[in-house]
Amino acid sequence: MEPIEATSPPSGLETRKLSLAIQGMTCASCSARVEKALGRVVGVERVAVNLADDSASVDVGAGVVTAEDLVRAVEKAGYRASLREPGAAREQAEEDEALVRARRETALLAMSAVFTVPLLVPMGASLFGAVWALPTVLQLLLATPVQFVVGARFYRGAFGALRARAGNMDLLVALGTSAAYGLSLAILIVPSLGTGHLYFEASATVLTLVLLGKWLEARAKRSTTEAVRGLMNLRPQIGRVVRGGQELDLPVAEVVRGDIVIVRPGERLPVDGEIVEGDTQVDQSLITGESMPVAKGPGDTVTGGATNADGLIRVRATAVGDDSMLSRMIMMVQG
C-alpha cells in the first residue's frame, strides 16, 4: 500500500520519524483506516502502515506533532497504539509479548476445535446415510463457549469498528455468527419459530475456521519478523570512524555520509561505501548470495553487513541509515 502524503509541517522545522505499534488491525481495510487517521493529523508529512508486523512509521515535523497526538488519532479510529522505543529492550519486550500472544491464540484454537468437532459429527455422519443430531441442550452448551469466549476478540473488533463508524472483517464475523447463534437460541426457546433445525454448528464452525486462519496468519507474521531480525543482526552497532586525525568508535547512527570508516579483518562493514585504501576479500554471501569472497580494492563499492575477510581497509561512507542497501532490504521484507 502506498504511503499517504498528508499535511506537510511548517517550513523551517526538521522532520523526525516516529514508530508506533498498532493493535487490533485484522485486514487491509484496517491498515488503510489507520493510515487515513494518522494522515489527517496536522503536521504529519508521511505515513506508512505495515499490517505484517502491526506497526506504523510516521514522519512528523519536530515540535509540531507528539506521539500522544498520533496515539489519540489511532484510538479514535477504533484501534490501540503505543510508541515503539528503539533499542534491544523494546525488541525483547515485543518478542516476549508475541510469544505470550501466540500461546494464548493456540490455546483458544484448541478449545474452539474441541467444542466444535462434536457439533460437526452428525453432519459427517449424514454423508454415510445416518440421520441423527445431538440433543439440543448439548448443542447449546457446546456452541456457547465458542461464541462468547473464543469469539470475544471478534466482538471487541466489531465494537471498535462501529464506534469509528466503519466496517471490518470482525464486524462481518460477529454479525454472521451472532445471527446463526441467535436464531438457533430463539428456535430452541420457542420451537414454533422454525422447522426445528438449529444452526449452532454453523456459528461455531465459522468462528473456528476464522480463528484457524488468524493463527496461520500469526505464524506467517512471526516468520517475517524473524527474517527481519536476522537482517538487522547483520548490521554492526559500532563503526570505527576517523575524525580530526583520531579513530573513534561511534554508534552507526552517528556515522554520516563522507566519514572515513576503518574496517579490520573479520569485521562486518557498518555502512555502504567506497574503498579508499587497502585491498581485501569481502564475503557478501548473506546479502548477494555469492558463495565465494570477492576481491575488493580502492575505488570498489562495498555493502554494509558484508564481512571483511582478510585485509584492513578504509571506506568512505556513501549511504547510511535508511539509505543503506541493508535497510532497504529490511523495508522490502517488511512490505
C-alpha positions in Angstrom: 0.0 0.0 0.0 1.4 3.4 -1.0 2.2 5.8 1.9 -0.3 8.6 2.4 1.1 12.1 1.9 -0.5 14.4 4.4 -0.2 17.9 5.5 3.5 19.0 5.5 4.9 20.6 8.6 5.6 24.3 8.6 8.8 25.2 6.7 12.0 25.5 8.7 11.1 22.6 11.0 13.1 19.4 10.9 11.3 16.2 10.2 11.6 13.3 12.6 10.3 9.7 12.3 8.1 8.0 14.9 7.3 4.3 15.0 4.0 3.1 16.5 2.9 -0.4 17.5 -0.7 -0.8 16.4 -3.1 -3.4 17.9 -6.4 -4.5 16.6 -5.7 -4.5 12.8 -7.2 -7.6 11.1 -7.2 -6.8 7.4 -6.1 -4.4 4.7 -9.1 -2.2 5.3 -7.9 -1.7 8.9 -4.4 -0.7 7.9 -5.9 1.8 5.3 -8.1 3.3 8.1 -5.2 3.7 10.4 -3.2 5.4 7.6 -6.0 7.8 6.9 -6.4 8.6 10.6 -2.7 9.4 11.1 -2.6 11.2 7.8 -5.3 13.7 9.0 -3.2 14.8 11.9 -1.9 18.3 11.1 1.9 18.2 10.9 2.2 14.7 9.7 4.2 14.5 6.5 4.2 10.8 5.6 2.5 7.7 6.9 3.3 4.0 6.2 1.3 1.3 8.0 2.7 -2.3 7.9 0.0 -4.9 8.5 2.6 -7.7 8.6 4.2 -6.5 11.9 1.3 -4.3 13.2 3.4 -1.1 13.0 3.2 2.4 11.6 6.0 4.7 10.6 5.2 8.4 10.7 7.3 11.3 9.6 6.3 14.4 11.5 7.5 18.0 11.9 9.7 18.3 15.0 7.8 20.2 17.7 4.5 20.1 15.7 3.2 16.6 16.5 3.7 14.5 19.6 3.4 10.7 20.0 0.3 11.3 22.1 -1.4 13.1 19.2 -0.8 10.1 17.0 -2.0 7.6 19.6 -5.2 9.6 20.1 -5.8 9.6 16.3 -5.4 5.8 16.1 -7.6 5.2 19.1 -10.3 7.5 17.6 -10.2 5.2 14.6 -11.0 2.2 16.8 -7.6 0.7 17.3 -4.9 0.8 20.0 -1.4 2.3 19.6 1.8 2.8 21.6 5.1 4.4 20.8 7.8 1.9 19.8 11.0 3.0 21.6 14.2 1.9 19.8 16.6 -0.5 21.4 17.2 -4.1 22.3 15.0 -3.9 25.4 12.0 -2.9 23.3 12.6 -5.7 20.8 12.9 -8.2 23.6 9.7 -7.0 25.2 7.9 -7.2 21.8 9.2 -10.7 21.3 8.1 -11.8 24.8 4.6 -10.3 24.2 4.3 -12.0 20.8 5.2 -15.4 22.4 2.6 -14.9 25.1 0.0 -13.9 22.4 0.9 -17.0 20.3 0.4 -19.3 23.2 -3.0 -17.7 24.0 -4.1 -18.0 20.4 -3.1 -21.6 20.3 -5.0 -22.4 23.5 -8.1 -20.6 22.1 -7.9 -22.5 18.8 -7.6 -25.8 20.6 -10.5 -25.0 22.9 -12.6 -24.0 19.9 -11.8 -27.1 18.0 -12.7 -29.3 21.0 -16.1 -27.8 21.3 -16.8 -27.6 17.6 -15.9 -31.1 16.4 -18.7 -32.8 18.3 -21.2 -30.4 16.6 -19.8 -31.5 13.1 -20.0 -35.2 13.8 -23.8 -35.5 12.8 -23.0 -33.6 9.6 -20.2 -36.0 8.7 -22.4 -39.0 9.6 -25.1 -37.7 7.2 -22.7 -38.3 4.3 -23.0 -42.0 5.0 -26.8 -42.0 5.3 -27.0 -41.7 9.0 -29.5 -39.1 10.1 -29.3 -38.0 13.7 -28.5 -35.0 15.8 -27.0 -34.1 19.2 -29.5 -33.2 21.9 -30.4 -29.6 21.5 -29.3 -28.6 25.0 -25.9 -30.2 24.4 -25.6 -28.2 21.1 -26.2 -25.1 23.1 -23.7 -26.0 25.8 -21.0 -26.7 23.1 -21.7 -23.6 21.0 -21.9 -21.0 23.7 -18.2 -21.1 24.8 -17.1 -20.8 21.2 -19.5 -17.9 20.5 -18.7 -15.8 23.5 -15.3 -16.9 24.8 -13.5 -17.7 21.6 -15.5 -15.1 19.7 -14.9 -12.3 22.2 -12.0 -11.0 20.1 -14.3 -10.5 17.1 -16.9 -8.7 19.2 -14.2 -6.4 20.5 -13.1 -5.6 17.0 -16.6 -5.2 15.8 -17.4 -2.7 18.6 -14.3 -0.7 17.7 -15.4 -0.6 14.1 -18.9 0.5 15.0 -17.5 3.2 17.3 -15.5 4.5 14.4 -18.5 4.2 12.1 -16.7 1.9 9.8 -16.7 -1.8 8.9 -14.1 -4.5 9.0 -13.8 -8.3 9.0 -14.5 -8.6 12.7 -17.9 -6.9 12.2 -18.8 -9.3 9.5 -17.8 -12.4 11.5 -19.6 -11.1 14.6 -22.8 -10.3 12.7 -22.9 -13.6 10.8 -22.2 -15.9 13.7 -24.5 -14.0 16.1 -27.3 -14.3 13.6 -26.9 -18.1 13.4 -26.5 -18.5 17.1 -29.4 -16.1 18.0 -31.8 -17.8 15.6 -30.9 -21.2 17.0 -31.4 -20.0 20.5 -34.8 -18.4 19.6 -35.9 -21.7 18.0 -34.7 -23.7 21.0 -36.8 -21.4 23.3 -39.8 -21.1 21.0 -39.9 -24.1 18.7 -42.8 -22.7 16.6 -40.4 -20.1 15.2 -38.6 -22.6 13.0 -38.6 -26.1 11.5 -36.7 -27.5 14.4 -33.3 -27.4 12.7 -30.6 -25.5 14.7 -27.6 -23.7 13.4 -25.2 -23.8 16.4 -22.7 -25.9 14.4 -22.7 -23.2 11.7 -21.7 -20.4 14.1 -19.1 -22.5 15.9 -17.6 -23.7 12.7 -17.3 -20.3 11.2 -15.6 -18.9 14.3 -13.2 -21.9 14.5 -12.2 -21.7 10.8 -11.7 -17.9 11.0 -9.6 -18.4 14.2 -7.6 -21.0 12.4 -6.9 -18.5 9.6 -5.8 -15.9 12.2 -3.5 -18.5 13.8 -1.9 -19.3 10.5 -1.6 -15.6 9.7 0.2 -15.0 13.1 2.6 -17.8 12.3 3.4 -16.1 8.9 3.9 -12.8 10.7 6.3 -14.3 13.2 8.3 -15.8 10.3 8.5 -12.3 8.7 9.6 -10.8 12.0 12.3 -13.4 12.4 13.6 -12.8 8.9 13.7 -9.0 9.5 15.5 -9.6 12.8 18.1 -11.8 11.0 18.8 -9.0 8.6 19.0 -6.4 11.4 21.6 -8.7 13.1 23.9 -8.3 10.1 24.3 -4.6 10.9 27.2 -3.8 13.3 26.2 -1.4 16.1 29.5 0.4 16.2 31.7 1.9 13.5 35.4 2.9 13.8 35.5 6.4 12.3 38.4 8.7 11.6 37.7 12.3 12.7 40.2 15.0 13.4 43.0 12.6 12.9 41.7 10.3 15.6 40.0 6.9 15.5 36.6 7.0 17.3 34.2 4.1 18.0 30.8 5.6 17.3 27.3 4.2 17.1 26.4 3.5 13.5 23.5 6.0 13.8 26.1 8.8 14.3 28.2 7.9 11.2 27.5 10.4 8.4 28.0 10.3 4.6 31.6 11.1 3.8 33.1 9.7 7.0 36.1 7.5 6.6 35.4 4.2 8.4 38.1 1.7 9.3 37.2 -2.0 8.9 39.6 -4.6 10.2 39.8 -8.3 9.1 36.9 -10.4 10.3 34.6 -7.3 11.0 31.4 -6.5 9.3 31.1 -3.3 7.3 28.9 -0.9 9.2 27.9 1.3 6.2 27.7 1.2 2.4 30.7 2.9 0.9 33.7 3.1 -1.4 37.1 1.7 -0.5 39.7 4.5 -0.4 42.6 2.5 0.9 43.5 -1.2 1.3 42.9 -4.5 -0.6 40.8 -7.3 0.8 38.4 -10.1 0.1 34.8 -9.3 1.0 32.3 -12.1 1.9 28.9 -10.9 0.6 27.1 -14.3 0.7 24.5 -13.3 3.2 23.5 -10.3 1.1 24.1 -11.2 -2.5 24.2 -15.0 -2.3 27.7 -15.2 -3.8 29.4 -18.3 -2.5 33.0 -17.0 -2.6 34.6 -13.9 -1.2 35.0 -11.1 -3.8 38.3 -9.2 -4.3 37.9 -5.5 -3.5 40.3 -2.6 -3.7 40.4 1.2 -3.9 37.5 2.5 -5.9 35.3 -0.5 -5.4 32.0 -0.3 -3.6 31.1 -2.4 -0.6 27.8 -3.1 1.2 27.1 -2.7 4.9 26.6 -6.1 6.6 29.2 -7.8 4.4 32.3 -9.3 6.1 35.8 -8.0 5.5 37.7 -11.3 5.2 41.5 -10.6 5.3 42.7 -7.0 4.9 42.4 -3.7 6.8 40.5 -1.2 4.6 39.3 2.4 4.8 35.9 3.1 3.5 34.3 6.4 2.6 30.6 6.2 3.7 28.2 6.8 0.8 25.0 5.5 2.3 24.0 5.4 6.0 20.8 4.7 8.0 17.7 4.2 5.9 19.6 4.8 2.7 21.8 1.8 3.0 21.2 -1.3 1.0 20.6 -3.5 4.1 18.0 -1.1 5.4 16.2 -1.1 2.0 16.2 -4.9 2.1 14.7 -4.9 5.5 11.9 -2.5 4.4 11.2 -4.7 1.4 10.9 -7.8 3.7 8.6 -5.8 6.0 6.4 -4.9 3.0 
